[in-house]
Structures are given as C-alpha cells and as structure tokens.
C-alpha cells in the first residue's frame, strides 16, 4: 500500500495491485448461513402469537395491494370507456377504502414487527452478555476487548436493522410475487411469459453480485471489530503511547486497519450498488416488452385498454418485489455476518463447575499444591510452572518472590481458578479444587491487584462490590480500617461521589486503599495480593501497608512481594525461578541456607 504525504499526515492510496491482492485475499469461510438464520428465527419465534398476527396483516396488505389495480381496470373498462357514471362513485369509494385499509394494515404490521424485533434483539444482547459473564478468564486474555465490544454493539445492531426493515419486506415481497404471478397468468398467459423473460437474467446478475458481496460484508465486519479493538487499546494505553512518543506508529497502524475497512466497505457497496441499477434496467425492459406486446394485442382486439392498464401495473408489482428482495439481500448478508460473529462468541465453552456437589463450604484457608504443572498454551514446550508443591496453613501469609516470569502471577491465577492445572492438583481445606464449586471459592477469596480497577459508580458502591448486601455501616467500617475514610470525606460528595474513567480523579494510592476496603468488606478466607506500593508517596505507602496488615490478619494470604517489609512479615517465603519452586520456608531458615533467597536479600532485590 502506498502512502502519499498530505498536510495533516499520511493518506493511504489504493493501487490496482492492492485491489488485486484484496480480491485474492483468503477470507474466512462463512459458516452455514441456513443454521445462522435458523437460530435467529428461533429467537423471533418466541413471540409466536404476535408474529402470526403480523404475518396475517402482511397477507391482508398483500391481497389489498393486488386488489387495487384490478379495481382500477374495472373502473376503466366498465365505467370510463363506456361512459357509465352510475355507480362510479361507489366503486371509487370502495377503492379508497381498500387503500385506507392497506395503509392501516401496513402501519400495524410495521409497528408490531418493530416491537418483535426489539424484543428479539434485547434477548440476543442479554444472552450474549450473560454468556460473556460465564466465559473463563483465558477467553478474555486472548481477545481484544474492543473487538468483543464490536460484536456486542455493531454486529447486534446489524441484526436489529434487518429484523426491523427486512423481515416484513421479504415476506411481503414473496407473497406479492406469488400473488401477482397467479393473477397475471389468469389475465394473459402470453403477457405473463413475456414478463418472466427477465427472471433468468435477474438470477444470473444476483448470483454474480452476491458471491462477491457476501465475502466482502464478512470481511467488513471483521475489519470493524479489529479497528474497534485497536481504538480501545490505544485509548486505554494513551499514557504509554505518549510516554514513548509512539503517536506516529499508532497513526500508521490505525491507517492500515482503517484502509482495510475502507477497501472492504468500498467494494461491498460498489458490488451491492449494482443490484438496484441492474434491477431497474431489467424492470424497464420488462415494462417496455409488456407495453409493446399489450399494444399489439389491443390493436387486434385481444385485450381491452383496462386489461392492459391492469397488466402493466401487475407487471410493475411483479418486478417491484424482485427489486425489493435484491435490495434487502445486502442487508440480510450484513446481518448474517454480524449474527455469525455473535453466535461465534455464544458457542464458546463456558466455565463449567464440575464439582461433585453444590454445598456452600465455609473455608478455613488451608492451601496445598501437589506436584502442580501448568501451561497457558498446550503447544508450549516448557510449562509456565512445573512440579510445584507446598502447603500453607490457614491464617498464614506466604510471600512469593522471584524475577519477572518466574511464575508468581500464574500461582495466583490458579488459586483463583481462572485456569485449570494440567498436572497435579490443588486442595483447599483438603478438598480438591476441582470438587469445590467456583462460586464457593471465589465468594470467599478477595483480590488486591497491582493495578486496582474501579467501576463508574459511587465510592460506596465500589467498596460494596466486595459484598453486595453489605450495610452502610459495614462499608464505613471497612473504609476506616483501610485508611480510606479521611480522603473519601474530602471528595465532593463523600461516599456518594461518582468515580469516572476507572477512578481518574483520585490518585493511584487512593485507588489501592479503596480496593483494600473492598476486600475488607468481603471478609474473605483467602487473600491474593499483588502488593502495589511503587510510585506512591511515602505517607500513602505507610497507610497502605498498615491497611494490608489489618486485611491479612487471621486470613490465609498469598502476596507477590515487591517490598522487603512484606517479606520480613511473611510466615513463609516461596522463591520461584523459571517456573520452579527452588526454595521455601521461613525467612530465617532461608537466610541460614545462604541460597538464592540469601543472594536476593543481600542484593536487596525482590
């Protein structure tokens, strides 16, 4: 792809070679569109009674639409050409009533169909969001969040637009097409045959166009997802982008992804734009042939003027639904591509509790690793941790130390059961973790992460997130124990202050104090702490250390240690290196061994 310099940056220019490469680019094969439509229909069919009413209204409106031209022909042949005016006003009044009922029927079917489609999309969106909550953490680790958001928004919106506009249109067009063909055959088989001459040409043109647009619409949806993912990632990491002066690189990457979207969208619209042009051309050809043949037949007295008027109107009604079907086909293709991406997420395997029972155990916090080996990717040759064994008694604190990549965070991930061990087993209170319901484990486990996350809600609600039924008194008590009460009271609305943008209006240390308060209100048996006191002022650091000591008192705690002070106060120290537990014991015992831990402490490196 070539780049041309413009006053405000680089603009990608598509060359002939680029287009050739794009057309030859392998596109992921779409899944069976019939099964996608069947799943959408299953959601729509849940409102069967209202749907039947809508379909009946479509039948009625299609019948009234066919009746109108027939009555016009009668008015011309039986009244106007014969100069009979008696009863003319009556039949015209009937015709007006027909069109009034037609308008009412069309309004009601559209009104109710919008309700059906919105309720269907509500269930689809809710079902997708519910499914996302059941997926394992490993699923989110491997995907861009912006791309997932694109499936929740853009792809579902494509399905919504199709249900709103295309469902009735397609059904009505098919009914009109069948009804018009039957009436035309009854009026004049010869003129009907002339009208049908264009159908094979329409089929060939549609097949040629849709074979190209279906792939392009799918690529367009994928490109939108990738672009959204890149945008979300860039905005979230904007401080890093600016800190390392990578704006130009991000602009170039955005340009590439945007170019792919532009190219796919450009050719999808170009090819799909052929449809109305081709259909209008064939419609005009059909109308010309019918009008010419009708004129010849009228000249020889084979048909009347009224019959020609009726037939030409029906000929237009015959080609109009074909045109509508062709135009709606692009919308349907886009919706299928979107629905396929949505169902692709909903088909992902959820986190399944394989526990032997659903008892709510009251955990004490005894933790045992028995020869545990784990790989994030099964294709990796070397496991992330291998043959790790240890035991921590309830209420004790274990510090995990070691270089980056040693396996400390992985042990935390396994303790939270975000991932399943490949070999060996983990026991909590002598119960194999595989037999312990996840909700039991996680409801009695609290996290204080290195980068605390706060939701866009009040301070009180963020603390209460650790225990949704916590009283205001419990929230207040937890905040005081976490040394967070003083700074909270200085906020504009105290505990009712709404935090935005992940707590952007408070400092990193204050975020950490709130996360500690959230853990305290949960009153867990097991604590997983990634101690985060770096880049925090001394006063706040002391407050955090004091709050952490209160939090860990009487609870089994695993701490990824970044500070010597934390290691000194730990009951056990586990030294990790290259995924292996090379030393374990109390600090005094490890110092006496003068091994790796002694070396780390001597060099004051944790």
CORHUZI-V584926 format. One record per residue. RES is the residue in one small letter. SS is DSSP state (H for helix, E for strand, - for the rest). Layout:
res:RES ss:SS
res:RES ss:SS
//
This chain:
res:x ss:-
res:x ss:E
res:x ss:E
res:x ss:E
res:x ss:E
res:x ss:E
res:x ss:-
res:x ss:-
res:x ss:E
res:x ss:E
res:x ss:E
res:x ss:E
res:x ss:E
res:x ss:-
res:x ss:-
res:x ss:H
res:x ss:H
res:x ss:H
res:x ss:H
res:x ss:H
res:x ss:H
res:x ss:H
res:x ss:H
res:x ss:H
res:x ss:-
res:x ss:-
res:x ss:-
res:x ss:-
res:x ss:-
res:x ss:-
res:x ss:-
res:x ss:-
res:x ss:H
res:x ss:H
res:x ss:H
res:x ss:H
res:x ss:H
res:x ss:H
res:x ss:H
res:x ss:H
res:x ss:H
res:x ss:H
res:x ss:H
res:x ss:H
res:x ss:H
res:x ss:H
res:x ss:H
res:x ss:H
res:x ss:H
res:x ss:H
res:x ss:H
res:x ss:H
res:x ss:H
res:x ss:H
res:x ss:H
res:x ss:H
res:x ss:H
res:x ss:H
res:x ss:H
res:x ss:H
res:x ss:H
res:x ss:H
res:x ss:H
res:x ss:H
res:x ss:H
res:x ss:H
res:x ss:H
res:x ss:H
res:x ss:H
res:x ss:H
res:x ss:H
res:x ss:H
res:x ss:H
res:x ss:H
res:x ss:H
res:x ss:H
res:x ss:H
res:x ss:H
res:x ss:H
res:x ss:H
res:x ss:-
res:x ss:-
res:x ss:-
res:x ss:-
res:x ss:-
res:x ss:-
res:x ss:-
res:x ss:H
res:x ss:H
res:x ss:H
res:x ss:H
res:x ss:H
res:x ss:H
res:x ss:H
res:x ss:H
res:x ss:H
res:x ss:H
res:x ss:H
res:x ss:H
res:x ss:H
res:x ss:H
res:x ss:H
res:x ss:H
res:x ss:H
res:x ss:H
res:x ss:H
res:x ss:H
res:x ss:H
res:x ss:H
res:x ss:H
res:x ss:H
res:x ss:H
res:x ss:H
res:x ss:H
res:x ss:H
res:x ss:H
res:x ss:H
res:x ss:H
res:x ss:H
res:x ss:H
res:x ss:H
res:x ss:H
res:x ss:H
res:x ss:H
res:x ss:H
res:x ss:H
res:x ss:H
res:x ss:H
res:x ss:H
res:x ss:H
res:x ss:H
res:x ss:H
res:x ss:H
res:x ss:H
res:x ss:E
res:x ss:-
res:x ss:H
res:x ss:H
res:x ss:H
res:x ss:H
res:x ss:H
res:x ss:-
res:x ss:-
res:x ss:-
res:x ss:H
res:x ss:H
res:x ss:H
res:x ss:H
res:x ss:H
res:x ss:H
res:x ss:H
res:x ss:H
res:x ss:H
res:x ss:H
res:x ss:H
res:x ss:H
res:x ss:H
res:x ss:H
res:x ss:H
res:x ss:H
res:x ss:H
res:x ss:H
res:x ss:H
res:x ss:H
res:x ss:H
res:x ss:H
res:x ss:H
res:x ss:H
res:x ss:H
res:x ss:H
res:x ss:H
res:x ss:H
res:x ss:H
res:x ss:H
res:x ss:H
res:x ss:H
res:x ss:H
res:x ss:H
res:x ss:H
res:x ss:H
res:x ss:H
res:x ss:H
res:x ss:H
res:x ss:H
res:x ss:H
res:x ss:H
res:x ss:H
res:x ss:-
res:x ss:H
res:x ss:H
res:x ss:H
res:x ss:H
res:x ss:H
res:x ss:H
res:x ss:H
res:x ss:-
res:x ss:H
res:x ss:H
res:x ss:H
res:x ss:H
res:x ss:H
res:x ss:H
res:x ss:H
res:x ss:H
res:x ss:H
res:x ss:H
res:x ss:H
res:x ss:H
res:x ss:H
res:x ss:H
res:x ss:H
res:x ss:H
res:x ss:H
res:x ss:H
res:x ss:H
res:x ss:H
res:x ss:H
res:x ss:H
res:x ss:H
res:x ss:H
res:x ss:H
res:x ss:H
res:x ss:H
res:x ss:H
res:x ss:H
res:x ss:H
res:x ss:H
res:x ss:H
res:x ss:H
res:x ss:H
res:x ss:H
res:x ss:H
res:x ss:H
res:x ss:H
res:x ss:H
res:x ss:H
res:x ss:-
res:x ss:H
res:x ss:H
res:x ss:H
res:x ss:H
res:x ss:H
res:x ss:H
res:x ss:-
res:x ss:-
res:x ss:-
res:x ss:H
res:x ss:H
res:x ss:H
res:x ss:H
res:x ss:H
res:x ss:H
res:x ss:H
res:x ss:H
res:x ss:H
res:x ss:H
res:x ss:H
res:x ss:H
res:x ss:H
res:x ss:H
res:x ss:H
res:x ss:H
res:x ss:H
res:x ss:H
res:x ss:H
res:x ss:H
res:x ss:H
res:x ss:H
res:x ss:H
res:x ss:H
res:x ss:H
res:x ss:H
res:x ss:H
res:x ss:H
res:x ss:H
res:x ss:H
res:x ss:H
res:x ss:H
res:x ss:H
res:x ss:H
res:x ss:H
res:x ss:H
res:x ss:H
res:x ss:H
res:x ss:H
res:x ss:H
res:x ss:H
res:x ss:H
res:x ss:H
res:x ss:H
res:x ss:H
res:x ss:H
res:x ss:H
res:x ss:H
res:x ss:H
res:x ss:H
res:x ss:H
res:x ss:H
res:x ss:H
res:x ss:-
res:x ss:-
res:x ss:-
res:x ss:-
res:x ss:-
res:x ss:H
res:x ss:H
res:x ss:H
res:x ss:H
res:x ss:H
res:x ss:H
res:x ss:H
res:x ss:H
res:x ss:H
res:x ss:H
res:x ss:H
res:x ss:H
res:x ss:H
res:x ss:H
res:x ss:H
res:x ss:H
res:x ss:H
res:x ss:H
res:x ss:H
res:x ss:H
res:x ss:H
res:x ss:H
res:x ss:H
res:x ss:H
res:x ss:H
res:x ss:H
res:x ss:H
res:x ss:H
res:x ss:H
res:x ss:H
res:x ss:H
res:x ss:H
res:x ss:H
res:x ss:H
res:x ss:H
res:x ss:H
res:x ss:H
res:x ss:H
res:x ss:H
res:x ss:H
res:x ss:H
res:x ss:H
res:x ss:-
res:x ss:-
res:x ss:-
res:x ss:E
res:x ss:-
res:x ss:-
res:x ss:-
res:x ss:-
res:x ss:-
res:x ss:-
res:x ss:-
res:x ss:-
res:x ss:-
res:x ss:-
res:x ss:-
res:x ss:-
res:x ss:-
res:x ss:-
res:x ss:-
res:x ss:-
res:x ss:E
res:x ss:E
res:x ss:E
res:x ss:E
res:x ss:E
res:x ss:E
res:x ss:E
res:x ss:E
res:x ss:-
res:x ss:-
res:x ss:-
res:x ss:-
res:x ss:-
res:x ss:-
res:x ss:-
res:x ss:-
res:x ss:-
res:x ss:-
res:x ss:E
res:x ss:E
res:x ss:E
res:x ss:E
res:x ss:E
res:x ss:E
res:x ss:E
res:x ss:E
res:x ss:-
res:x ss:-
res:x ss:-
res:x ss:-
res:x ss:E
res:x ss:E
res:x ss:E
res:x ss:E
res:x ss:E
res:x ss:E
res:x ss:-
res:x ss:-
res:x ss:-
res:x ss:-
res:x ss:-
res:x ss:H
res:x ss:H
res:x ss:H
res:x ss:H
res:x ss:H
res:x ss:H
res:x ss:H
res:x ss:H
res:x ss:-
res:x ss:-
res:x ss:-
res:x ss:-
res:x ss:-
res:x ss:-
res:x ss:-
res:x ss:E
res:x ss:E
res:x ss:E
res:x ss:E
res:x ss:E
res:x ss:E
res:x ss:-
res:x ss:-
res:x ss:E
res:x ss:E
res:x ss:H
res:x ss:H
res:x ss:H
res:x ss:-
res:x ss:-
res:x ss:H
res:x ss:H
res:x ss:H
res:x ss:H
res:x ss:H
res:x ss:H
res:x ss:-
res:x ss:E
res:x ss:E
res:x ss:E
res:x ss:E
res:x ss:-
res:x ss:-
res:x ss:-
res:x ss:-
res:x ss:-
res:x ss:-
res:x ss:-
res:x ss:-
res:x ss:-
res:x ss:E
res:x ss:H
res:x ss:H
res:x ss:H
res:x ss:H
res:x ss:H
res:x ss:H
res:x ss:-
res:x ss:-
res:x ss:-
res:x ss:-
res:x ss:-
res:x ss:-
res:x ss:-
res:x ss:H
res:x ss:H
res:x ss:H
res:x ss:H
res:x ss:H
res:x ss:H
res:x ss:H
res:x ss:H
res:x ss:H
res:x ss:H
res:x ss:-
res:x ss:-
res:x ss:-
res:x ss:H
res:x ss:H
res:x ss:H
res:x ss:H
res:x ss:H
res:x ss:-
res:x ss:-
res:x ss:-
res:x ss:-
res:x ss:H
res:x ss:H
res:x ss:H
res:x ss:-
res:x ss:E
res:x ss:-
res:x ss:-
res:x ss:-
res:x ss:-
res:x ss:-
res:x ss:-
res:x ss:-
res:x ss:-
res:x ss:-
res:x ss:H
res:x ss:H
res:x ss:H
res:x ss:H
res:x ss:H
res:x ss:H
res:x ss:H
res:x ss:H
res:x ss:H
res:x ss:H
res:x ss:H
res:x ss:H
res:x ss:H
res:x ss:H
res:x ss:H
res:x ss:-
res:x ss:-
res:x ss:-
res:x ss:E
res:x ss:E
res:x ss:E
res:x ss:E
res:x ss:E
res:x ss:-
res:x ss:-
res:x ss:-
res:x ss:-
res:x ss:-
res:x ss:-
res:x ss:-
res:x ss:H
res:x ss:H
res:x ss:H
res:x ss:H
res:x ss:H
res:x ss:H
res:x ss:H
res:x ss:H
res:x ss:H
res:x ss:H
res:x ss:H
res:x ss:H
res:x ss:H
res:x ss:H
res:x ss:H
res:x ss:-
res:x ss:-
res:x ss:-
res:x ss:E
res:x ss:E
res:x ss:E
res:x ss:E
res:x ss:E
res:x ss:-
res:x ss:-
res:x ss:-
res:x ss:H
res:x ss:H
res:x ss:H
res:x ss:H
res:x ss:H
res:x ss:H
res:x ss:-
res:x ss:-
res:x ss:E
res:x ss:E
res:x ss:E
res:x ss:E
res:x ss:E
res:x ss:E
res:x ss:-
res:x ss:-
res:x ss:E
res:x ss:E
res:x ss:E
res:x ss:E
res:x ss:E
res:x ss:E
res:x ss:-
res:x ss:H
res:x ss:H
res:x ss:H
res:x ss:H
res:x ss:H
res:x ss:H
res:x ss:H
res:x ss:-
res:x ss:-
res:x ss:H
res:x ss:H
res:x ss:H
res:x ss:H
res:x ss:H
res:x ss:H
res:x ss:H
res:x ss:-
res:x ss:-
res:x ss:-
res:x ss:-
//
